[in-house]
Amino acid sequence: MSTTTSHTPPESEGPAEGAVGPGGRPSRLIQNETTTEIPVHLLFRGDPDPVTVPLRPVVVGRRQSTGELPRLGRRAPVHRRALPEVDPELVERAARVLPGAAGVLAGACGTTGCLAVSWWAGMLPSGVVEALRLPATAGAGFGPAQWAMYAGAGALGLSGFGGLARGRTGRAWVLGLFGRYRGTVRRTGLLWVNPLVLRRRVDVRLRHWRSEAMPAVDPDGMALRVVVLVVWRVRDTARAVLGVEDHETYLTECVEAALARVPVEPAGGVTAAGDALTPLVAEEAAPVGLEVFSVQPVRVDYAPEVAAAMHRRSIAALDAQRRAGMLGSVVDSVEDTVNRLTVRGLVELDDYERKVLVRDLTVAFCSGRVEPS
């Protein structure tokens, strides 16, 4: 009776021969101890009908200092704070005014008309008549015609002289009639403006404002008192005067609000804080017609409640820095001394003697560098 011995072929990672692939072609197989036989041709794109494999998100990194994979999620949308809205129709426009000569002429004509009516009515004093060399007239007093002419001439004279205004460089007039904006006057010289309109003078020059000490914080959250210098001017007089109750107070509050959001570094960070404050304040002041050019902190102090503690902290930091520098200098000096002694062959030191020499030199150098009290 013959026995058949079952012989297991050795495990191999190489290709196995004898498999037949699609199309009757021999196919090479990959085998190992943990995988089944895989036809090699399936690993490439030569297959006319490739199998679609669903793809998973690629892991681009891990969380720092942990073995966890990063979580995939949607970024929260950034919401910008809405700026204050102002009446879109409230935009500066030029008001209609006349040269001052027209007002002077109208006032002179009205005055002359009043004198003529008074002479016609016989109400002009004799001294004035003689001074003006007017012929005497036997007037019968003021009748309806005289009163009408006198009123018209008087109104002409009052409107002519009452509407005269002097425009100055760097100043503007905001005109309003019965609560409605009528325009802005930026012209200079003698002008005639309707005497019935309400005039509000506005300074449109480049201005700088130095604030009082305002509350702020540093990057660590410590309370500060900051004095800022703001360079600004009125760009749109209509919005600055009519769009807000007091544009200077509004600008002050915008600066305070910006200081509450932008941290100020007491030492060396004033320029960076100014670069952050300027666009922020300019954006908030633009809707009311203000143009802000610069917001720069000029003095930064700690608040009184933390000033003493921060002063001690800064002194301790300076002392630690000085000690670290002194220690580094001493170490360099000791190293240079020991190297010179050994390289020149002046002494032969073993490890114990070298440690003792380094210790003694360090103590000596540190004692020599300590300032006398």
C-alpha positions in Angstrom: 0.0 0.0 0.0 1.5 3.2 -1.1 1.2 6.4 1.0 1.0 9.9 -0.5 3.0 12.4 1.5 1.5 15.9 1.4 4.2 18.4 0.9 3.5 22.1 1.6 5.4 24.4 -0.7 7.6 26.9 1.0 6.2 30.4 1.6 7.5 32.9 -0.8 7.0 36.5 -1.6 8.1 36.1 -5.2 5.8 35.6 -8.1 4.0 32.3 -8.6 3.9 30.7 -12.1 1.1 28.9 -13.7 -1.8 31.2 -13.1 -3.8 32.2 -16.2 -5.0 35.8 -16.5 -7.7 37.3 -18.6 -7.4 36.8 -22.3 -5.6 33.4 -21.8 -2.3 35.1 -20.8 -0.3 33.7 -18.0 -0.6 35.8 -14.9 2.0 36.3 -12.2 0.8 36.0 -8.6 2.1 37.6 -5.3 1.9 35.4 -2.2 3.0 35.8 1.3 2.0 34.5 4.7 -0.6 37.2 5.4 -2.2 37.8 2.0 -4.0 35.6 -0.5 -2.9 35.3 -4.1 -3.2 38.6 -6.0 -2.8 38.7 -9.7 -0.1 41.2 -10.6 -2.0 42.6 -13.6 -4.7 44.0 -11.2 -2.2 46.3 -9.7 -1.8 48.3 -12.9 -4.1 50.3 -15.2 -3.8 47.8 -18.0 -7.1 46.2 -17.2 -9.7 47.4 -19.7 -12.4 47.4 -16.9 -10.8 48.7 -13.8 -12.8 48.4 -10.6 -13.8 51.7 -9.0 -12.5 51.9 -5.5 -14.0 54.6 -3.2 -11.3 57.0 -1.9 -11.0 58.2 1.6 -9.8 61.6 2.7 -6.0 61.8 2.8 -4.5 62.4 6.2 -2.2 65.4 5.9 -0.8 65.4 9.4 -1.4 64.6 13.0 -2.1 66.7 16.0 1.1 68.0 17.5 2.4 66.1 20.5 -0.4 63.6 20.2 -1.0 60.5 18.1 -4.5 61.6 17.1 -5.6 62.3 13.6 -6.9 65.8 12.9 -10.7 66.1 12.8 -12.3 67.2 9.5 -14.8 69.9 10.0 -16.1 73.0 8.5 -14.5 76.3 9.4 -16.8 78.7 11.2 -17.8 81.6 9.1 -16.2 84.9 10.0 -18.9 87.6 10.7 -17.8 91.2 10.2 -19.3 93.7 12.4 -21.8 95.9 10.5 -20.8 99.5 10.2 -23.3 102.2 11.2 -25.7 103.2 8.4 -26.1 106.8 7.4 -28.8 108.3 5.1 -27.5 107.6 1.6 -28.9 110.9 0.4 -27.0 112.9 2.9 -23.9 113.6 0.8 -22.0 116.9 0.7 -22.9 119.1 -2.3 -22.1 122.7 -3.1 -24.6 125.3 -2.0 -25.8 128.2 -4.2 -24.3 131.5 -3.1 -23.6 134.8 -4.8 -20.5 137.0 -4.7 -20.5 139.5 -1.8 -20.7 142.4 -4.3 -24.3 141.4 -5.1 -25.3 141.6 -1.4 -23.6 145.0 -1.0 -25.4 146.3 -4.1 -28.8 145.0 -2.9 -28.2 146.5 0.6 -27.2 149.9 -0.9 -30.3 149.9 -3.2 -32.6 149.1 -0.3 -31.1 151.9 1.9 -31.4 154.4 -1.0 -35.0 153.4 -1.5 -35.8 153.9 2.1 -34.3 157.3 2.1 -36.2 158.2 -1.1 -39.5 157.1 0.3 -38.9 159.1 3.5 -38.0 162.2 1.4 -41.1 161.7 -0.7 -43.3 161.4 2.3 -41.7 164.5 3.8 -40.4 162.5 6.8 -36.7 163.1 6.1 -35.1 165.5 8.6 -34.3 168.9 7.2 -30.6 168.5 8.2 -30.3 165.4 6.1 -32.1 167.1 3.2 -29.7 170.0 3.3 -26.7 167.6 3.6 -27.8 165.6 0.7 -28.8 168.8 -1.2 -32.2 167.5 -2.0 -35.1 169.8 -3.0 -37.7 170.4 -0.4 -41.0 168.6 -0.8 -44.4 169.1 0.8 -45.2 165.5 1.6 -48.4 164.5 3.2 -46.9 161.6 5.3 -46.9 157.9 4.8 -49.8 156.6 2.8 -50.4 153.0 1.6 -48.1 153.5 -1.4 -45.3 154.9 0.7 -45.6 152.1 3.2 -45.5 149.5 0.5 -42.4 151.0 -1.1 -40.8 151.5 2.2 -41.3 147.9 3.2 -40.0 146.6 -0.1 -36.9 148.8 0.1 -36.3 147.8 3.7 -36.6 144.1 2.9 -34.1 144.5 0.1 -31.6 146.3 2.2 -31.9 143.8 5.1 -31.6 140.8 2.8 -28.6 142.4 1.1 -26.6 143.3 4.2 -27.9 140.4 6.3 -26.8 137.8 3.8 -23.2 138.9 3.7 -20.7 136.2 5.0 -17.0 135.9 5.0 -15.6 132.5 3.9 -12.2 131.5 5.4 -9.6 129.1 4.2 -10.0 125.8 6.0 -13.6 126.6 7.2 -16.9 125.7 5.6 -20.5 126.5 6.1 -23.2 123.8 6.3 -26.5 125.4 5.3 -30.0 124.2 6.3 -33.4 125.6 5.6 -36.5 124.4 7.7 -34.6 121.3 8.7 -33.4 120.3 5.3 -29.8 120.2 4.1 -29.3 122.9 1.4 -25.5 122.5 0.7 -22.1 123.3 1.9 -20.1 126.5 1.2 -16.3 126.0 0.9 -15.6 129.2 -1.0 -13.5 132.0 0.5 -13.9 135.8 0.5 -17.0 137.9 0.8 -20.1 136.0 -0.1 -23.8 136.5 -0.1 -25.9 133.7 1.5 -29.6 133.5 1.8 -30.2 135.1 5.3 -33.1 132.7 6.0 -30.9 129.6 6.0 -29.2 128.2 9.2 -25.4 128.3 9.0 -23.1 125.9 10.9 -19.4 126.5 10.7 -17.2 123.4 10.3 -13.4 123.2 10.5 -12.2 121.2 7.5 -8.5 121.6 8.0 -6.1 118.8 8.8 -6.4 118.4 12.6 -4.5 116.4 15.3 -6.0 115.4 18.6 -4.0 114.2 21.6 -6.2 112.1 23.9 -6.3 111.7 27.6 -5.1 108.4 29.1 -7.4 105.7 27.8 -7.8 102.2 29.1 -6.1 99.4 27.1 -4.5 96.0 27.6 -1.2 94.4 26.6 -1.0 90.9 24.9 -1.0 89.3 28.4 -4.2 91.1 29.4 -2.5 93.5 31.8 -4.3 96.9 32.2 -2.7 99.9 30.5 -3.2 103.6 30.2 -2.5 104.8 26.6 -2.3 108.3 25.2 -2.9 108.4 21.4 -2.3 111.0 18.8 -5.0 111.1 16.0 -4.5 112.9 12.7 -7.8 113.5 11.0 -10.1 115.9 9.1 -13.7 116.3 8.0 -14.1 114.9 4.5 -17.9 115.1 4.1 -19.3 118.1 6.1 -23.0 117.0 5.6 -22.5 113.7 7.3 -20.2 115.0 9.9 -22.6 117.7 11.0 -26.0 116.2 10.3 -25.3 112.4 10.4 -24.1 112.3 14.0 -24.8 114.5 17.0 -21.1 115.4 17.6 -18.5 114.0 15.3 -15.6 114.8 17.6 -17.2 112.8 20.4 -17.9 110.0 18.0 -14.3 109.9 16.9 -13.2 109.7 20.6 -15.5 106.8 21.2 -14.2 105.0 18.1 -10.6 105.3 19.3 -11.6 103.9 22.8 -13.4 101.0 21.2 -10.4 100.2 19.0 -8.0 100.3 22.0 -10.3 97.8 23.7 -9.8 95.3 20.8 -6.1 95.8 19.8 -3.5 94.9 22.4 -0.6 97.3 22.9 2.9 96.1 23.7 4.4 98.6 26.2 8.0 98.0 25.0 8.7 98.1 21.2 5.2 97.4 20.0 3.8 100.9 19.7 4.4 101.0 15.9 2.6 97.7 15.4 -0.3 98.9 17.5 -0.6 102.1 15.5 -0.6 100.1 12.2 -3.5 98.0 13.6 -5.4 100.9 15.1 -5.3 103.3 12.1 -7.3 101.2 9.6 -9.8 100.1 12.3 -10.6 103.6 13.4 -10.6 104.9 9.8 -13.2 102.3 8.7 -15.5 103.1 11.6 -15.2 106.9 11.1 -15.7 106.9 7.3 -19.5 106.5 7.4 -19.9 109.9 9.3 -17.6 111.8 6.9 -14.4 111.7 8.9 -11.0 110.8 7.3 -8.5 109.4 9.7 -4.9 109.3 8.6 -3.0 108.1 11.7 -3.7 106.7 15.2 -0.4 106.4 17.0 0.1 105.6 20.8 2.5 108.2 22.1 2.7 107.1 25.7 2.0 103.7 27.2 1.9 103.1 31.0 0.6 100.4 33.2 -2.5 101.1 35.2 -2.0 102.2 38.7 -3.3 99.0 40.2 -0.6 96.9 38.4 2.2 99.4 37.9 4.1 98.4 41.0 3.9 94.7 40.3 5.0 95.1 36.6 7.8 97.4 37.7 9.2 94.6 39.9 8.7 92.1 37.2 10.6 94.2 34.7 13.5 94.7 37.1 13.6 90.9 37.8 13.7 90.2 34.1 16.5 92.7 33.5 18.5 91.2 36.5 18.0 87.7 35.1 19.2 88.8 31.7 22.2 90.5 33.2 23.1 87.4 35.2 22.7 85.1 32.2 25.0 87.3 30.2 27.5 87.4 33.0 27.4 83.6 33.4 27.9 83.1 29.7 30.9 85.4 29.7 32.4 83.6 32.7 32.0 80.2 31.1 33.7 81.4 28.0 36.6 82.8 30.0 37.0 79.6 32.0 36.9 77.5 28.9 39.5 79.7 27.2 41.8 79.6 30.2 41.7 75.8 30.6 42.3 75.3 26.9 45.3 77.5 26.9 46.8 75.8 29.9 46.4 72.3 28.5 47.3 73.1 24.9 50.6 74.8 25.8 51.5 72.0 28.1 51.8 74.1 31.2 49.8 71.6 33.3 48.7 68.1 32.9 45.2 67.5 34.4 43.1 64.4 34.9 39.3 64.6 35.0 39.2 65.3 38.8 41.8 68.1 38.6 40.1 69.6 35.5 36.8 69.8 37.4 38.5 71.4 40.4 40.3 74.0 38.2 37.1 74.8 36.4 35.2 75.3 39.7 37.9 77.5 41.2 38.2 79.6 38.0 34.4 80.0 37.8 34.2 81.2 41.5 37.1 83.6 40.9 35.7 85.1 37.8 32.2 85.5 39.2 33.6 87.1 42.3 35.6 89.6 40.2 32.6 90.5 38.1 30.2 91.2 40.9 29.7 94.9 41.4 30.7 96.3 44.8 27.8 97.2 46.9 
